Amino acid sequence: MATRPLQPNHAVELALLAILATLWASSYTFIKIGIDTIPPITLIAARTLIAGGILVLIMRWRGIRLPRDAASWRNFAVQACLNSVIPFTLIAWAEKSIDAGLAVILNSMTPVFTFLITWLWSRHEATSLRKFAGVVLGLAGTSIIVGSQAFTHVGQELTAQLAVVLATICYAGAAIFGRNFKNLDPMAPAAGSLLSGAMILLPLSLIVDRPWTLVPSGASIMALIGLAVFSTAMAFVIYFRLIHTLGSVGTTAQAYLRAPIGIAIGAYFLGESLSRAAWIGLRFILAGVAAMTIPQGKRKAIVQAA
């Protein structure tokens, strides 16, 4: 169902950007608690199914219908793979061996990879030397974090960090591909992609994890509910709105807010602490993302409109 293009109101959009950063920052802690007794594939299958179902109910209440044409659902499936199926599962698996705080730092590279894909391939938004400098800083920060593990923790921890980086690249692709839904109400691609993701993951969950044999703890169940309702259903609606109003690079700017918020949540609820290399890498990444997203000479706005 088509809708009128959203007109950006920077005060509202920046507030939504901060809310989105908080919702997604909390997801890393929810995941860490959830995978304690729920395997990654089953956790993410349930996450997408519950969140998608909630959005469908809200859409019915608002009188919005999901499109029925095959082309829209093919796009939903692609968006699902880029924005939920692959990255959600990779991050959930990675957090079995790395802290939530480290995962959120590595995942804050999303704007950098979004810029690189834009610059090298899609060219749908303007690029600049300042943004390129931000890319260099961001890549340097990631190299410091991942490189510090290359010789001291060869094996699963290094592989887990690389899995989060791969998830980050998927998120960057999703931010760009999400522009294909500009003629739909933001809830439609959110619900459609989540339901598509659930249809992909549920059979895998049944085969791999045999969920009927699991005995999840109360804490894991509560974490799953928080993950599905707040960090997914609510977050996706805000995300697709911002893709329309702020553009893909601007929307991924929430990563530089998400990193410190996610670290604080992990430290408070999980008692995590970061290594010296992680703190150094975080500074490089935040400097890089800020260079890419804060318009020159416009400190009152932290993102550029698309």
C-alpha positions as CSV (number, residue, x, y, z in Angstrom):
1,M,0.0,0.0,0.0
2,A,1.6,3.3,-1.2
3,T,2.0,6.2,1.1
4,R,3.0,9.8,0.8
5,P,6.8,10.5,1.1
6,L,7.7,11.5,4.7
7,Q,9.0,15.1,5.1
8,P,11.9,15.3,7.5
9,N,11.6,17.3,10.6
10,H,15.2,17.3,12.0
11,A,14.2,17.7,15.7
12,V,11.9,14.7,15.4
13,E,14.2,12.6,13.3
14,L,17.2,13.1,15.6
15,A,15.1,12.1,18.6
16,L,14.0,9.0,16.7
17,L,17.7,8.3,15.8
18,A,18.6,8.4,19.5
19,I,15.7,6.1,20.4
20,L,16.7,3.7,17.6
21,A,20.3,3.7,18.9
22,T,19.1,2.8,22.4
23,L,16.8,0.0,21.2
24,W,19.5,-1.6,19.1
25,A,22.2,-1.1,21.8
26,S,20.1,-3.1,24.2
27,S,19.7,-5.9,21.8
28,Y,23.3,-7.1,22.4
29,T,22.6,-7.6,26.1
30,F,19.2,-9.3,25.3
31,I,21.0,-11.7,23.0
32,K,23.8,-12.4,25.5
33,I,21.1,-13.4,28.1
34,G,18.9,-15.2,25.6
35,I,21.6,-17.5,24.1
36,D,22.4,-18.8,27.6
37,T,19.7,-21.4,27.2
38,I,18.3,-20.8,23.7
39,P,20.4,-21.7,20.6
40,P,21.1,-18.8,18.2
41,I,19.0,-20.0,15.3
42,T,16.0,-20.7,17.5
43,L,16.4,-17.4,19.3
44,I,16.5,-15.4,16.1
45,A,13.7,-17.4,14.5
46,A,11.5,-16.6,17.5
47,R,12.7,-13.0,17.5
48,T,11.6,-12.4,13.9
49,L,8.3,-14.4,14.2
50,I,7.2,-12.5,17.3
51,A,8.2,-9.1,16.1
52,G,6.7,-9.7,12.6
53,G,3.4,-10.9,14.2
54,I,3.3,-7.8,16.5
55,L,3.7,-5.5,13.5
56,V,1.0,-7.3,11.5
57,L,-1.4,-6.8,14.3
58,I,-0.6,-3.1,14.6
59,M,-1.0,-2.8,10.8
60,R,-4.4,-4.3,10.9
61,W,-5.4,-1.9,13.7
62,R,-4.2,1.0,11.6
63,G,-5.9,-0.3,8.4
64,I,-2.6,-0.9,6.5
65,R,-2.2,-4.0,4.4
66,L,0.9,-5.8,3.3
67,P,1.4,-5.8,-0.5
68,R,0.5,-9.1,-2.2
69,D,2.6,-8.9,-5.4
70,A,5.5,-11.3,-5.9
71,A,8.0,-8.5,-6.5
72,S,7.4,-6.9,-3.1
73,W,7.8,-10.2,-1.3
74,R,11.0,-11.0,-3.2
75,N,12.3,-7.6,-2.0
76,F,11.2,-8.5,1.5
77,A,13.1,-11.7,1.4
78,V,16.3,-10.0,0.3
79,Q,15.9,-7.4,3.0
80,A,15.3,-10.2,5.5
81,C,18.5,-11.9,4.6
82,L,20.5,-8.6,4.8
83,N,18.8,-7.2,7.9
84,S,17.8,-10.1,10.1
85,V,18.5,-13.7,9.0
86,I,22.2,-13.5,8.4
87,P,23.3,-10.6,10.7
88,F,21.0,-11.5,13.7
89,T,22.2,-15.1,13.6
90,L,25.9,-14.3,13.2
91,I,25.8,-11.9,16.1
92,A,23.9,-14.3,18.3
93,W,26.4,-17.1,17.5
94,A,29.4,-14.7,18.0
95,E,28.1,-13.6,21.5
96,K,28.6,-17.1,22.7
97,S,32.3,-16.4,22.8
98,I,32.7,-12.6,22.9
99,D,31.2,-9.9,25.1
100,A,28.1,-7.9,24.1
101,G,30.1,-4.7,24.5
102,L,32.7,-5.8,21.9
103,A,30.0,-6.9,19.5
104,V,28.4,-3.5,19.6
105,I,31.7,-1.8,19.0
106,L,32.4,-3.9,15.9
107,N,28.8,-3.5,14.7
108,S,29.2,0.3,14.9
109,M,31.2,0.1,11.7
110,T,27.9,0.0,9.7
111,P,28.1,3.6,8.5
112,V,31.6,2.9,7.2
113,F,30.6,-0.1,5.1
114,T,27.4,1.8,4.0
115,F,29.7,4.6,2.7
116,L,32.0,2.1,0.9
117,I,29.1,0.3,-0.8
118,T,27.7,3.7,-1.8
119,W,31.0,5.0,-3.1
120,L,32.1,1.9,-4.9
121,W,28.7,0.7,-6.2
122,S,25.3,2.3,-5.7
123,R,26.3,6.0,-5.7
124,H,22.9,7.0,-4.5
125,E,24.2,9.6,-2.1
126,A,26.9,12.2,-2.2
127,T,30.4,11.2,-1.1
128,S,33.3,13.5,0.0
129,L,36.9,13.5,1.1
130,R,35.8,14.0,4.7
131,K,33.6,11.0,4.6
132,F,36.5,9.0,3.1
133,A,38.7,10.1,6.0
134,G,36.0,8.7,8.3
135,V,36.1,5.4,6.5
136,V,39.9,5.2,7.1
137,L,39.5,6.0,10.8
138,G,36.7,3.4,11.2
139,L,38.7,0.7,9.4
140,A,41.7,1.5,11.5
141,G,39.6,1.1,14.7
142,T,38.3,-2.3,13.6
143,S,41.8,-3.4,12.6
144,I,43.0,-2.5,16.1
145,I,40.3,-4.5,17.8
146,V,40.3,-7.6,15.6
147,G,44.1,-7.4,15.0
148,S,44.8,-7.6,18.7
149,Q,43.1,-11.0,18.8
150,A,44.8,-12.4,15.7
151,F,47.8,-13.8,17.6
152,T,46.6,-14.0,21.2
153,H,43.1,-15.6,20.6
154,V,43.4,-17.5,17.3
155,G,40.3,-19.6,17.0
156,Q,36.7,-19.1,18.0
157,E,37.0,-15.6,19.5
158,L,38.7,-14.2,16.4
159,T,36.2,-16.0,14.2
160,A,33.3,-14.6,16.3
161,Q,34.7,-11.1,15.8
162,L,34.9,-11.6,12.1
163,A,31.4,-12.9,12.1
164,V,30.2,-9.6,13.7
165,V,32.1,-7.6,11.0
166,L,30.3,-9.7,8.3
167,A,27.0,-9.0,10.0
168,T,27.9,-5.3,9.9
169,I,28.5,-5.5,6.2
170,C,25.0,-7.1,5.8
171,Y,23.5,-4.2,7.8
172,A,25.2,-1.7,5.5
173,G,23.7,-3.5,2.4
174,A,20.3,-3.5,4.1
175,A,20.4,0.2,4.8
176,I,20.9,0.8,1.1
177,F,18.5,-1.8,-0.2
178,G,15.9,-0.5,2.2
179,R,15.5,2.6,0.0
180,N,13.5,0.3,-2.4
181,F,10.5,0.6,0.0
182,K,10.2,4.4,-0.1
183,N,6.6,4.1,-1.5
184,L,5.4,1.9,1.3
185,D,4.3,2.7,4.9
186,P,7.4,2.1,7.0
187,M,5.6,-0.7,8.8
188,A,5.1,-2.7,5.6
189,P,8.8,-3.5,4.9
190,A,9.4,-4.0,8.6
191,A,6.7,-6.6,9.0
192,G,7.2,-8.1,5.5
193,S,11.0,-8.6,6.0
194,L,10.6,-10.0,9.5
195,L,8.0,-12.5,8.5
196,S,10.2,-13.5,5.5
197,G,13.0,-14.0,7.9
198,A,10.9,-16.1,10.2
199,M,9.9,-18.3,7.2
200,I,13.6,-18.9,6.4
201,L,14.7,-19.5,10.0
202,L,11.9,-21.6,11.4
203,P,12.6,-24.7,9.3
204,L,16.3,-24.4,10.2
205,S,15.5,-24.2,13.8
206,L,13.3,-27.3,13.6
207,I,16.1,-29.3,11.9
208,V,19.2,-28.0,13.8
209,D,18.0,-27.2,17.3
210,R,14.9,-29.3,17.8
211,P,13.3,-26.6,19.9
212,W,10.7,-28.9,21.5
213,T,13.7,-30.4,23.5
214,L,14.9,-27.1,24.9
215,V,14.3,-25.9,28.4
216,P,14.9,-22.2,28.3
217,S,15.3,-20.2,31.5
218,G,13.0,-17.4,32.6
219,A,15.7,-14.9,32.0
220,S,16.3,-16.1,28.5
221,I,12.5,-16.0,27.7
222,M,12.2,-12.4,29.1
223,A,15.3,-11.4,27.1
224,L,13.7,-12.9,23.9
225,I,10.5,-10.9,24.5
226,G,12.5,-7.7,25.0
227,L,14.5,-8.4,22.0
228,A,11.4,-9.1,19.8
229,V,9.2,-6.3,21.0
230,F,11.6,-3.4,21.6
231,S,14.8,-4.1,19.8
232,T,13.1,-5.5,16.7
233,A,9.4,-4.6,16.2
234,M,9.6,-1.0,17.5
235,A,13.1,-0.5,16.2
236,F,12.3,-1.7,12.6
237,V,9.4,0.8,12.3
238,I,11.7,3.7,13.3
239,Y,14.5,2.3,11.0
240,F,12.4,2.3,7.8
241,R,11.0,5.7,8.6
242,L,14.5,7.2,9.0
243,I,15.7,5.5,5.8
244,H,13.1,7.7,4.0
245,T,13.8,10.9,5.9
246,L,17.6,10.8,6.6
247,G,18.9,8.5,3.9
248,S,20.9,5.3,4.4
249,V,24.2,6.9,5.5
250,G,22.4,9.2,7.8
251,T,20.3,6.5,9.4
252,T,23.4,4.3,10.1
253,A,24.8,7.3,12.0
254,Q,23.0,5.9,15.0
255,A,25.9,3.5,15.3
256,Y,28.1,6.1,17.0
257,L,25.4,6.6,19.6
258,R,24.7,2.8,19.8
259,A,28.3,1.9,20.7
260,P,28.7,3.8,24.1
261,I,25.1,3.0,25.0
262,G,25.6,-0.7,24.3
263,I,28.8,-0.8,26.2
264,A,27.2,0.9,29.3
265,I,24.3,-1.6,29.2
266,G,26.6,-4.5,29.0
267,A,28.8,-3.2,31.8
268,Y,25.8,-2.5,34.1
269,F,23.8,-5.7,33.5
270,L,26.5,-8.2,32.6
271,G,29.5,-6.9,34.4
272,E,31.6,-6.7,31.2
273,S,34.8,-4.7,30.8
274,L,36.7,-3.9,27.6
275,S,40.4,-4.5,26.8
276,R,42.7,-1.5,26.2
277,A,42.7,-2.4,22.4
278,A,38.9,-2.3,22.4
279,W,38.8,1.2,24.0
280,I,41.4,2.5,21.5
281,G,39.5,0.9,18.6
282,L,36.3,2.4,19.8
283,R,37.8,5.9,19.8
284,F,38.9,5.5,16.2
285,I,35.5,4.1,15.1
286,L,33.5,6.9,16.7
287,A,35.8,9.5,15.2
288,G,35.4,8.0,11.8
289,V,31.6,7.7,12.0
290,A,31.3,11.3,13.3
291,A,33.5,12.5,10.4
292,M,31.1,10.8,8.0
293,T,27.8,11.9,9.5
294,I,28.2,15.3,11.2
295,P,27.7,18.0,8.5
296,Q,30.5,20.5,8.3
297,G,29.6,23.8,9.9
298,K,26.2,22.5,11.2
299,R,26.7,21.2,14.7
300,K,23.1,21.5,15.5
301,A,22.4,18.6,13.1
302,I,24.2,15.3,13.3
303,V,23.1,13.8,10.0
304,Q,22.7,14.9,6.5
305,A,19.3,14.6,4.8
306,A,19.2,12.1,1.9
